Amino acid sequence: MDRHGREPHQQAGIASAEEGTVMLDGPDGVAIALTPDAAEATAHSLIAAADEARGQTSQQTPRIPA
């Protein structure tokens, strides 16, 4: 995946519930409001993607300096 020169954040987002809406606050001021159903679907998607990404990391071969 092309990250356009951006490194992935290591800091997790923080979720909270406010008046029936799920708020997700992330690094660098990122914020999103979700319905409970959308938040739950996002949570499942994030877990699946994290599992897949971990597998990709373990499959990468180390770079050998030239």
PyMOL Python script that loads the backbone (N, CA, C, O; Angstrom):
from pymol import cmd

cmd.read_pdbstr("""\
ATOM      1  N   MET A   1       0.839  -1.178   0.000  1.00  0.00           N
ATOM      2  CA  MET A   1       0.000   0.000   0.000  1.00  0.00           C
ATOM      3  C   MET A   1       0.883   1.241   0.000  1.00  0.00           C
ATOM      4  O   MET A   1       1.844   1.318   0.765  1.00  0.00           O
ATOM      5  N   ASP A   2       0.571   2.190  -0.834  1.00  0.00           N
ATOM      6  CA  ASP A   2       1.327   3.432  -0.891  1.00  0.00           C
ATOM      7  C   ASP A   2       0.855   4.352   0.225  1.00  0.00           C
ATOM      8  O   ASP A   2      -0.307   4.755   0.264  1.00  0.00           O
ATOM      9  N   ARG A   3       1.762   4.675   1.122  1.00  0.00           N
ATOM     10  CA  ARG A   3       1.401   5.523   2.265  1.00  0.00           C
ATOM     11  C   ARG A   3       1.667   6.995   1.982  1.00  0.00           C
ATOM     12  O   ARG A   3       1.476   7.832   2.864  1.00  0.00           O
ATOM     13  N   HIS A   4       2.098   7.323   0.787  1.00  0.00           N
ATOM     14  CA  HIS A   4       2.389   8.708   0.412  1.00  0.00           C
ATOM     15  C   HIS A   4       3.357   9.353   1.387  1.00  0.00           C
ATOM     16  O   HIS A   4       3.188  10.516   1.754  1.00  0.00           O
ATOM     17  N   GLY A   5       4.378   8.604   1.813  1.00  0.00           N
ATOM     18  CA  GLY A   5       5.392   9.154   2.701  1.00  0.00           C
ATOM     19  C   GLY A   5       4.971   9.252   4.152  1.00  0.00           C
ATOM     20  O   GLY A   5       5.699   9.829   4.960  1.00  0.00           O
ATOM     21  N   ARG A   6       3.833   8.713   4.503  1.00  0.00           N
ATOM     22  CA  ARG A   6       3.356   8.787   5.889  1.00  0.00           C
ATOM     23  C   ARG A   6       3.619   7.470   6.605  1.00  0.00           C
ATOM     24  O   ARG A   6       3.370   6.390   6.069  1.00  0.00           O
ATOM     25  N   GLU A   7       4.119   7.581   7.808  1.00  0.00           N
ATOM     26  CA  GLU A   7       4.326   6.401   8.638  1.00  0.00           C
ATOM     27  C   GLU A   7       3.051   6.126   9.431  1.00  0.00           C
ATOM     28  O   GLU A   7       2.342   7.063   9.795  1.00  0.00           O
ATOM     29  N   PRO A   8       2.752   4.866   9.701  1.00  0.00           N
ATOM     30  CA  PRO A   8       1.560   4.555  10.491  1.00  0.00           C
ATOM     31  C   PRO A   8       1.728   5.025  11.934  1.00  0.00           C
ATOM     32  O   PRO A   8       2.831   5.005  12.482  1.00  0.00           O
ATOM     33  N   HIS A   9       0.640   5.438  12.527  1.00  0.00           N
ATOM     34  CA  HIS A   9       0.661   5.871  13.922  1.00  0.00           C
ATOM     35  C   HIS A   9       0.762   4.658  14.837  1.00  0.00           C
ATOM     36  O   HIS A   9       0.195   3.606  14.542  1.00  0.00           O
ATOM     37  N   GLN A  10       1.473   4.800  15.932  1.00  0.00           N
ATOM     38  CA  GLN A  10       1.551   3.744  16.934  1.00  0.00           C
ATOM     39  C   GLN A  10       0.613   4.019  18.096  1.00  0.00           C
ATOM     40  O   GLN A  10       0.377   3.144  18.928  1.00  0.00           O
ATOM     41  N   GLN A  11       0.079   5.228  18.157  1.00  0.00           N
ATOM     42  CA  GLN A  11      -0.845   5.605  19.227  1.00  0.00           C
ATOM     43  C   GLN A  11      -2.257   5.172  18.830  1.00  0.00           C
ATOM     44  O   GLN A  11      -2.707   5.442  17.716  1.00  0.00           O
ATOM     45  N   ALA A  12      -2.944   4.507  19.740  1.00  0.00           N
ATOM     46  CA  ALA A  12      -4.302   4.043  19.469  1.00  0.00           C
ATOM     47  C   ALA A  12      -5.307   5.174  19.591  1.00  0.00           C
ATOM     48  O   ALA A  12      -5.078   6.155  20.299  1.00  0.00           O
ATOM     49  N   GLY A  13      -6.414   5.023  18.895  1.00  0.00           N
ATOM     50  CA  GLY A  13      -7.527   5.944  19.060  1.00  0.00           C
ATOM     51  C   GLY A  13      -8.285   5.611  20.337  1.00  0.00           C
ATOM     52  O   GLY A  13      -8.190   4.500  20.858  1.00  0.00           O
ATOM     53  N   ILE A  14      -9.035   6.581  20.830  1.00  0.00           N
ATOM     54  CA  ILE A  14      -9.826   6.396  22.046  1.00  0.00           C
ATOM     55  C   ILE A  14     -11.298   6.559  21.689  1.00  0.00           C
ATOM     56  O   ILE A  14     -11.695   7.570  21.111  1.00  0.00           O
ATOM     57  N   ALA A  15     -12.100   5.563  22.033  1.00  0.00           N
ATOM     58  CA  ALA A  15     -13.535   5.608  21.758  1.00  0.00           C
ATOM     59  C   ALA A  15     -14.301   5.956  23.026  1.00  0.00           C
ATOM     60  O   ALA A  15     -13.928   5.556  24.129  1.00  0.00           O
ATOM     61  N   SER A  16     -15.380   6.711  22.844  1.00  0.00           N
ATOM     62  CA  SER A  16     -16.267   7.043  23.960  1.00  0.00           C
ATOM     63  C   SER A  16     -17.695   7.113  23.430  1.00  0.00           C
ATOM     64  O   SER A  16     -17.919   7.286  22.232  1.00  0.00           O
ATOM     65  N   ALA A  17     -18.651   6.975  24.337  1.00  0.00           N
ATOM     66  CA  ALA A  17     -20.070   7.063  23.977  1.00  0.00           C
ATOM     67  C   ALA A  17     -20.630   8.372  24.504  1.00  0.00           C
ATOM     68  O   ALA A  17     -20.474   8.701  25.679  1.00  0.00           O
ATOM     69  N   GLU A  18     -21.283   9.112  23.622  1.00  0.00           N
ATOM     70  CA  GLU A  18     -21.877  10.393  23.997  1.00  0.00           C
ATOM     71  C   GLU A  18     -23.256  10.514  23.364  1.00  0.00           C
ATOM     72  O   GLU A  18     -23.379  10.612  22.143  1.00  0.00           O
ATOM     73  N   GLU A  19     -24.278  10.508  24.184  1.00  0.00           N
ATOM     74  CA  GLU A  19     -25.657  10.713  23.737  1.00  0.00           C
ATOM     75  C   GLU A  19     -26.048   9.785  22.589  1.00  0.00           C
ATOM     76  O   GLU A  19     -26.658  10.224  21.614  1.00  0.00           O
ATOM     77  N   GLY A  20     -25.699   8.511  22.703  1.00  0.00           N
ATOM     78  CA  GLY A  20     -26.082   7.519  21.704  1.00  0.00           C
ATOM     79  C   GLY A  20     -25.190   7.470  20.478  1.00  0.00           C
ATOM     80  O   GLY A  20     -25.485   6.744  19.529  1.00  0.00           O
ATOM     81  N   THR A  21     -24.114   8.222  20.482  1.00  0.00           N
ATOM     82  CA  THR A  21     -23.161   8.247  19.373  1.00  0.00           C
ATOM     83  C   THR A  21     -21.803   7.792  19.886  1.00  0.00           C
ATOM     84  O   THR A  21     -21.417   8.119  21.008  1.00  0.00           O
ATOM     85  N   VAL A  22     -21.089   7.050  19.076  1.00  0.00           N
ATOM     86  CA  VAL A  22     -19.734   6.634  19.430  1.00  0.00           C
ATOM     87  C   VAL A  22     -18.768   7.636  18.808  1.00  0.00           C
ATOM     88  O   VAL A  22     -18.791   7.882  17.602  1.00  0.00           O
ATOM     89  N   MET A  23     -17.933   8.199  19.647  1.00  0.00           N
ATOM     90  CA  MET A  23     -16.922   9.156  19.206  1.00  0.00           C
ATOM     91  C   MET A  23     -15.569   8.448  19.215  1.00  0.00           C
ATOM     92  O   MET A  23     -15.227   7.765  20.180  1.00  0.00           O
ATOM     93  N   LEU A  24     -14.812   8.610  18.149  1.00  0.00           N
ATOM     94  CA  LEU A  24     -13.474   8.036  18.072  1.00  0.00           C
ATOM     95  C   LEU A  24     -12.494   9.177  17.865  1.00  0.00           C
ATOM     96  O   LEU A  24     -12.528   9.864  16.845  1.00  0.00           O
ATOM     97  N   ASP A  25     -11.619   9.370  18.846  1.00  0.00           N
ATOM     98  CA  ASP A  25     -10.580  10.395  18.779  1.00  0.00           C
ATOM     99  C   ASP A  25      -9.257   9.706  18.508  1.00  0.00           C
ATOM    100  O   ASP A  25      -8.847   8.809  19.244  1.00  0.00           O
ATOM    101  N   GLY A  26      -8.598  10.132  17.447  1.00  0.00           N
ATOM    102  CA  GLY A  26      -7.334   9.530  17.062  1.00  0.00           C
ATOM    103  C   GLY A  26      -6.196  10.520  17.131  1.00  0.00           C
ATOM    104  O   GLY A  26      -6.376  11.661  17.555  1.00  0.00           O
ATOM    105  N   PRO A  27      -5.019  10.081  16.710  1.00  0.00           N
ATOM    106  CA  PRO A  27      -3.844  10.949  16.731  1.00  0.00           C
ATOM    107  C   PRO A  27      -3.991  12.121  15.758  1.00  0.00           C
ATOM    108  O   PRO A  27      -4.753  12.056  14.793  1.00  0.00           O
ATOM    109  N   ASP A  28      -3.261  13.167  16.029  1.00  0.00           N
ATOM    110  CA  ASP A  28      -3.228  14.359  15.171  1.00  0.00           C
ATOM    111  C   ASP A  28      -4.589  15.020  15.002  1.00  0.00           C
ATOM    112  O   ASP A  28      -4.865  15.612  13.958  1.00  0.00           O
ATOM    113  N   GLY A  29      -5.439  14.926  16.015  1.00  0.00           N
ATOM    114  CA  GLY A  29      -6.723  15.613  15.977  1.00  0.00           C
ATOM    115  C   GLY A  29      -7.791  14.940  15.135  1.00  0.00           C
ATOM    116  O   GLY A  29      -8.843  15.531  14.893  1.00  0.00           O
ATOM    117  N   VAL A  30      -7.545  13.723  14.687  1.00  0.00           N
ATOM    118  CA  VAL A  30      -8.553  13.005  13.912  1.00  0.00           C
ATOM    119  C   VAL A  30      -9.714  12.658  14.834  1.00  0.00           C
ATOM    120  O   VAL A  30      -9.505  12.133  15.927  1.00  0.00           O
ATOM    121  N   ALA A  31     -10.930  12.949  14.399  1.00  0.00           N
ATOM    122  CA  ALA A  31     -12.114  12.622  15.192  1.00  0.00           C
ATOM    123  C   ALA A  31     -13.227  12.196  14.248  1.00  0.00           C
ATOM    124  O   ALA A  31     -13.374  12.745  13.157  1.00  0.00           O
ATOM    125  N   ILE A  32     -14.012  11.207  14.680  1.00  0.00           N
ATOM    126  CA  ILE A  32     -15.118  10.723  13.870  1.00  0.00           C
ATOM    127  C   ILE A  32     -16.266  10.342  14.798  1.00  0.00           C
ATOM    128  O   ILE A  32     -16.049   9.814  15.889  1.00  0.00           O
ATOM    129  N   ALA A  33     -17.482  10.615  14.355  1.00  0.00           N
ATOM    130  CA  ALA A  33     -18.683  10.227  15.091  1.00  0.00           C
ATOM    131  C   ALA A  33     -19.366   9.112  14.307  1.00  0.00           C
ATOM    132  O   ALA A  33     -19.553   9.219  13.095  1.00  0.00           O
ATOM    133  N   LEU A  34     -19.736   8.040  15.008  1.00  0.00           N
ATOM    134  CA  LEU A  34     -20.345   6.879  14.369  1.00  0.00           C
ATOM    135  C   LEU A  34     -21.606   6.466  15.109  1.00  0.00           C
ATOM    136  O   LEU A  34     -21.734   6.691  16.312  1.00  0.00           O
ATOM    137  N   THR A  35     -22.536   5.859  14.380  1.00  0.00           N
ATOM    138  CA  THR A  35     -23.661   5.217  15.045  1.00  0.00           C
ATOM    139  C   THR A  35     -23.107   3.987  15.762  1.00  0.00           C
ATOM    140  O   THR A  35     -22.021   3.518  15.422  1.00  0.00           O
ATOM    141  N   PRO A  36     -23.832   3.461  16.742  1.00  0.00           N
ATOM    142  CA  PRO A  36     -23.351   2.244  17.405  1.00  0.00           C
ATOM    143  C   PRO A  36     -23.118   1.092  16.419  1.00  0.00           C
ATOM    144  O   PRO A  36     -22.134   0.364  16.544  1.00  0.00           O
ATOM    145  N   ASP A  37     -24.015   0.923  15.444  1.00  0.00           N
ATOM    146  CA  ASP A  37     -23.842  -0.155  14.466  1.00  0.00           C
ATOM    147  C   ASP A  37     -22.602   0.060  13.603  1.00  0.00           C
ATOM    148  O   ASP A  37     -21.858  -0.884  13.333  1.00  0.00           O
ATOM    149  N   ALA A  38     -22.379   1.303  13.170  1.00  0.00           N
ATOM    150  CA  ALA A  38     -21.196   1.599  12.357  1.00  0.00           C
ATOM    151  C   ALA A  38     -19.923   1.413  13.175  1.00  0.00           C
ATOM    152  O   ALA A  38     -18.916   0.933  12.655  1.00  0.00           O
ATOM    153  N   ALA A  39     -19.961   1.789  14.443  1.00  0.00           N
ATOM    154  CA  ALA A  39     -18.792   1.619  15.308  1.00  0.00           C
ATOM    155  C   ALA A  39     -18.467   0.142  15.493  1.00  0.00           C
ATOM    156  O   ALA A  39     -17.301  -0.252  15.457  1.00  0.00           O
ATOM    157  N   GLU A  40     -19.491  -0.667  15.691  1.00  0.00           N
ATOM    158  CA  GLU A  40     -19.273  -2.102  15.871  1.00  0.00           C
ATOM    159  C   GLU A  40     -18.704  -2.729  14.598  1.00  0.00           C
ATOM    160  O   GLU A  40     -17.787  -3.547  14.670  1.00  0.00           O
ATOM    161  N   ALA A  41     -19.238  -2.355  13.441  1.00  0.00           N
ATOM    162  CA  ALA A  41     -18.725  -2.877  12.175  1.00  0.00           C
ATOM    163  C   ALA A  41     -17.281  -2.425  11.958  1.00  0.00           C
ATOM    164  O   ALA A  41     -16.450  -3.195  11.475  1.00  0.00           O
ATOM    165  N   THR A  42     -16.989  -1.183  12.313  1.00  0.00           N
ATOM    166  CA  THR A  42     -15.626  -0.667  12.193  1.00  0.00           C
ATOM    167  C   THR A  42     -14.679  -1.442  13.101  1.00  0.00           C
ATOM    168  O   THR A  42     -13.559  -1.765  12.705  1.00  0.00           O
ATOM    169  N   ALA A  43     -15.124  -1.737  14.311  1.00  0.00           N
ATOM    170  CA  ALA A  43     -14.299  -2.495  15.254  1.00  0.00           C
ATOM    171  C   ALA A  43     -13.943  -3.865  14.683  1.00  0.00           C
ATOM    172  O   ALA A  43     -12.788  -4.285  14.749  1.00  0.00           O
ATOM    173  N   HIS A  44     -14.928  -4.560  14.124  1.00  0.00           N
ATOM    174  CA  HIS A  44     -14.670  -5.878  13.534  1.00  0.00           C
ATOM    175  C   HIS A  44     -13.702  -5.764  12.353  1.00  0.00           C
ATOM    176  O   HIS A  44     -12.799  -6.586  12.199  1.00  0.00           O
ATOM    177  N   SER A  45     -13.901  -4.741  11.528  1.00  0.00           N
ATOM    178  CA  SER A  45     -13.035  -4.533  10.373  1.00  0.00           C
ATOM    179  C   SER A  45     -11.604  -4.216  10.798  1.00  0.00           C
ATOM    180  O   SER A  45     -10.652  -4.712  10.197  1.00  0.00           O
ATOM    181  N   LEU A  46     -11.453  -3.391  11.834  1.00  0.00           N
ATOM    182  CA  LEU A  46     -10.120  -3.053  12.339  1.00  0.00           C
ATOM    183  C   LEU A  46      -9.398  -4.283  12.884  1.00  0.00           C
ATOM    184  O   LEU A  46      -8.206  -4.467  12.637  1.00  0.00           O
ATOM    185  N   ILE A  47     -10.114  -5.118  13.618  1.00  0.00           N
ATOM    186  CA  ILE A  47      -9.503  -6.328  14.176  1.00  0.00           C
ATOM    187  C   ILE A  47      -9.049  -7.257  13.053  1.00  0.00           C
ATOM    188  O   ILE A  47      -7.947  -7.802  13.108  1.00  0.00           O
ATOM    189  N   ALA A  48      -9.892  -7.440  12.037  1.00  0.00           N
ATOM    190  CA  ALA A  48      -9.528  -8.302  10.914  1.00  0.00           C
ATOM    191  C   ALA A  48      -8.319  -7.738  10.163  1.00  0.00           C
ATOM    192  O   ALA A  48      -7.414  -8.487   9.794  1.00  0.00           O
ATOM    193  N   ALA A  49      -8.301  -6.431   9.940  1.00  0.00           N
ATOM    194  CA  ALA A  49      -7.182  -5.809   9.230  1.00  0.00           C
ATOM    195  C   ALA A  49      -5.895  -5.889  10.049  1.00  0.00           C
ATOM    196  O   ALA A  49      -4.817  -6.090   9.491  1.00  0.00           O
ATOM    197  N   ALA A  50      -6.002  -5.734  11.371  1.00  0.00           N
ATOM    198  CA  ALA A  50      -4.819  -5.833  12.233  1.00  0.00           C
ATOM    199  C   ALA A  50      -4.232  -7.241  12.173  1.00  0.00           C
ATOM    200  O   ALA A  50      -3.015  -7.404  12.091  1.00  0.00           O
ATOM    201  N   ASP A  51      -5.095  -8.256  12.212  1.00  0.00           N
ATOM    202  CA  ASP A  51      -4.621  -9.637  12.105  1.00  0.00           C
ATOM    203  C   ASP A  51      -3.920  -9.870  10.767  1.00  0.00           C
ATOM    204  O   ASP A  51      -2.863 -10.498  10.712  1.00  0.00           O
ATOM    205  N   GLU A  52      -4.517  -9.361   9.691  1.00  0.00           N
ATOM    206  CA  GLU A  52      -3.923  -9.522   8.362  1.00  0.00           C
ATOM    207  C   GLU A  52      -2.586  -8.788   8.267  1.00  0.00           C
ATOM    208  O   GLU A  52      -1.626  -9.320   7.709  1.00  0.00           O
ATOM    209  N   ALA A  53      -2.519  -7.581   8.801  1.00  0.00           N
ATOM    210  CA  ALA A  53      -1.282  -6.795   8.750  1.00  0.00           C
ATOM    211  C   ALA A  53      -0.165  -7.464   9.542  1.00  0.00           C
ATOM    212  O   ALA A  53       0.992  -7.446   9.122  1.00  0.00           O
ATOM    213  N   ARG A  54      -0.506  -8.053  10.683  1.00  0.00           N
ATOM    214  CA  ARG A  54       0.518  -8.770  11.459  1.00  0.00           C
ATOM    215  C   ARG A  54       1.097  -9.919  10.648  1.00  0.00           C
ATOM    216  O   ARG A  54       2.304 -10.162  10.683  1.00  0.00           O
ATOM    217  N   GLY A  55       0.248 -10.620   9.922  1.00  0.00           N
ATOM    218  CA  GLY A  55       0.718 -11.716   9.078  1.00  0.00           C
ATOM    219  C   GLY A  55       1.609 -11.227   7.956  1.00  0.00           C
ATOM    220  O   GLY A  55       2.578 -11.896   7.596  1.00  0.00           O
ATOM    221  N   GLN A  56       1.295 -10.075   7.402  1.00  0.00           N
ATOM    222  CA  GLN A  56       2.112  -9.508   6.329  1.00  0.00           C
ATOM    223  C   GLN A  56       3.481  -9.109   6.857  1.00  0.00           C
ATOM    224  O   GLN A  56       4.487  -9.307   6.176  1.00  0.00           O
ATOM    225  N   THR A  57       3.530  -8.551   8.057  1.00  0.00           N
ATOM    226  CA  THR A  57       4.796  -8.127   8.656  1.00  0.00           C
ATOM    227  C   THR A  57       5.704  -9.321   8.887  1.00  0.00           C
ATOM    228  O   THR A  57       6.907  -9.240   8.637  1.00  0.00           O
ATOM    229  N   SER A  58       5.145 -10.434   9.363  1.00  0.00           N
ATOM    230  CA  SER A  58       5.971 -11.603   9.661  1.00  0.00           C
ATOM    231  C   SER A  58       6.446 -12.293   8.386  1.00  0.00           C
ATOM    232  O   SER A  58       7.410 -13.059   8.420  1.00  0.00           O
ATOM    233  N   GLN A  59       5.778 -12.029   7.257  1.00  0.00           N
ATOM    234  CA  GLN A  59       6.161 -12.654   5.997  1.00  0.00           C
ATOM    235  C   GLN A  59       7.207 -11.852   5.237  1.00  0.00           C
ATOM    236  O   GLN A  59       7.811 -12.364   4.295  1.00  0.00           O
ATOM    237  N   GLN A  60       7.429 -10.608   5.630  1.00  0.00           N
ATOM    238  CA  GLN A  60       8.387  -9.769   4.922  1.00  0.00           C
ATOM    239  C   GLN A  60       9.804 -10.240   5.215  1.00  0.00           C
ATOM    240  O   GLN A  60      10.132 -10.629   6.336  1.00  0.00           O
ATOM    241  N   THR A  61      10.624 -10.195   4.190  1.00  0.00           N
ATOM    242  CA  THR A  61      12.027 -10.540   4.389  1.00  0.00           C
ATOM    243  C   THR A  61      12.796  -9.276   4.738  1.00  0.00           C
ATOM    244  O   THR A  61      12.510  -8.207   4.199  1.00  0.00           O
ATOM    245  N   PRO A  62      13.760  -9.387   5.625  1.00  0.00           N
ATOM    246  CA  PRO A  62      14.533  -8.204   5.998  1.00  0.00           C
ATOM    247  C   PRO A  62      15.307  -7.654   4.806  1.00  0.00           C
ATOM    248  O   PRO A  62      15.781  -8.408   3.956  1.00  0.00           O
ATOM    249  N   ARG A  63      15.428  -6.334   4.756  1.00  0.00           N
ATOM    250  CA  ARG A  63      16.203  -5.702   3.691  1.00  0.00           C
ATOM    251  C   ARG A  63      17.690  -5.842   3.990  1.00  0.00           C
ATOM    252  O   ARG A  63      18.140  -5.657   5.122  1.00  0.00           O
ATOM    253  N   ILE A  64      18.433  -6.172   2.951  1.00  0.00           N
ATOM    254  CA  ILE A  64      19.885  -6.294   3.083  1.00  0.00           C
ATOM    255  C   ILE A  64      20.499  -5.027   2.501  1.00  0.00           C
ATOM    256  O   ILE A  64      20.289  -4.719   1.328  1.00  0.00           O
ATOM    257  N   PRO A  65      21.259  -4.290   3.313  1.00  0.00           N
ATOM    258  CA  PRO A  65      21.871  -3.061   2.800  1.00  0.00           C
ATOM    259  C   PRO A  65      22.797  -3.353   1.624  1.00  0.00           C
ATOM    260  O   PRO A  65      23.476  -4.379   1.603  1.00  0.00           O
ATOM    261  N   ALA A  66      22.823  -2.455   0.653  1.00  0.00           N
ATOM    262  CA  ALA A  66      23.670  -2.639  -0.539  1.00  0.00           C
ATOM    263  C   ALA A  66      25.115  -2.314  -0.241  1.00  0.00           C
ATOM    264  O   ALA A  66      25.966  -2.413  -1.125  1.00  0.00           O
TER     265      ALA A  66
END
""", "prot")
cmd.dss("prot")
cmd.show_as("cartoon", "prot")
cmd.util.cbc("prot")
cmd.orient("prot")
